[in-house]
Amino acid sequence: MSGQSSDSEEEDMSNYGLSMVSIAGPSKHDCGYCKGKNTSISFGIWAHSMTCADYQDLIDRGWRRSGKYLYKPDLEKSCCPQYTIRLDATKFNMTKNQKKVLHKFNRYVKGNCKAELPAKKPANYVQVKSLQDSIHEPEEQEVNEHKLEQIVLEPSSFTKEKFALYAKYQVSIHHDLEEDVSESGFTRFLVDSPLKTNNESDFGSFHQKYIVDGKLIALAVIDILPKCISSVYFMYDPDYSFLGLGKYSAFREICLVQEYNKKFSDLKYYYMGFYIHTCPKMNYKGKYSPSDLLDPVSYKWYPIENFKSKLDETSFVTFDPIERDYPPGWLDPKSLKEKELENVFVLIGDGRIAPIIHIVKFRTSKSFKKNILDYVIVGPPGSGKTTYCWGAYQYLTAIGRKVAIVNLDPANDNIPYPCAINIADLITLEDTMNELSLGPNGGIMFCVEYLLKNMDWLTDKLKELEDHYVLFDFPGQVELFTHHSAVKDILHGLEKIDYRLVAVNMVDAHYCTDPAKYISVLLLALKTMIQLELPHVNVLSKVDLIESYGKLRFNLQYYTDVMDLSYLLESLNEDAFGSKFKKLNEALCDLIQDFSLVGFYTLCVEDKDSMTRLQQVIDKTGGFVFGGLTEGNESIMLTAMKAGYHEDVSDVQERWMEDDYDY
Ligand SMILES: [Zn+2]
């Protein structure tokens, strides 16, 4: 994404780092406006971090955010299409009624009892006060009845006081149940942001606190971006509802845009969120003038008046129609060039990364229609990968997928699972070792190289499995995945014949019990991921046995999420061996954290839920979710929601919805 901001801003932006996102995929929700069931359709991503310039580009393409969840409604398919609306704050004209709201607030602060001073001005003098003058009027007066503290802008953060205000507002105004309002929900929705913000930042996610007589009476959540200020949410103390704070805050924010505009000439718009023509409570956002709506196809802005007349007749309006068979405003998938996408990576679940090319190219390839995803199981000997293959075979068969296992590990004897293709039919480890006088490791290397030379043998056999979901069981020797290129070349050979592969890397959970081993496992996982260049899922296997291996220093989540390794480093440096390599260990931990790519899922093959979870992760990793709103995908979203990872978009309440202030 290229920001159109000036060079100096671009430089500022780079300090915020890269944008990292993972795909949440399409989702359907009940509509919060017309109460339709599953009629609100959007596409979501999780933003782990995002530059302000990138977010500006996204909201100018119809996206909005709720915490770190970013979503783009499908205006064509949804019942109540949500059009992005913006106001040019530098040209804002207040209507008479809007002025009343502003004066009401000022009168309250200055004191109701004080009558307006008679104007000592000539009778023919028409007083034209700017918005900024009106907003700051109470501050100029020496004595006010109520003390309005300069409205404070600060980087978004959690405080008990803010949460108390939020809880009171949600329960009283939105009729939320008290037990449904939680600190974690508030944080996820209104404190978390992918935009990096600190006290030195001009741009980012901020809270604007309204403090009257020392008490927090309202809070605005806003994003300040290179070209606009975007309103995320507004809440107020219901005891002060007589002040019309919902409306008043909009003037405050418009005024803020005008003030920022003096410093940043590109920043001149105020984004009020979405305009919904069919919802009377929302459509007075269009009463702020001059406002534009975003054309959902061309992303050009048109005056709201042009839209309004058309919106009375049809809910989906574009001034730039084009023939297409994909959602409005998306790139034509056929126009995408692989070269352009080679350097684009997406995170696919915390810490797991995949080249977007793996996801996008299958949209256009023939095999995409098969909706079949195949995967490669790797992992050191004894990591439980053979047991997993057998478990996965049974699980996938049970959920109705046609499965086949291909064993490519020449050291696998006594294979427990039904084997559709077995490398032993091509070459056996025993023969190799005998004839070439090689040890087991050298023998396996030779077998894998031999397989690479005879890829035709494999591809011929695979033709019979065309409509199957294929699991490839690879040998576990780590050097095959970290140094040697034969496995990588075999995988590329499979991709050439349209296999969509996901690498599943099994690691025995007992490594968690020893800090040094754990760190070496992380490094191996990292190296394997980089070497194989495949969408990747790391799995801690046999977690059910973990307690029997010894005591963990931290809870399991510490290990699966690869949290702050400095803690582990401490215990590592305690033992005699570790201390010798203190510097090296520190450097290794830094490396792992710099990449922050490694994380683990857990697996216990006997546990059906554990298998289900892992399979969903694998499907998601391979872009299976891009198959559209199929049954399988919905269940992925459902699981994600159950796990509390998904913000219900219809819950993203808009300001003013409750406020029937008469205009
Ligand atoms: Zn609706």
Residues whose N, C-alpha, C, O or C-beta is under 5 A from the ligand:
A	BS01	ZN	C31 Y33 C34 K35 G36 C79 C80
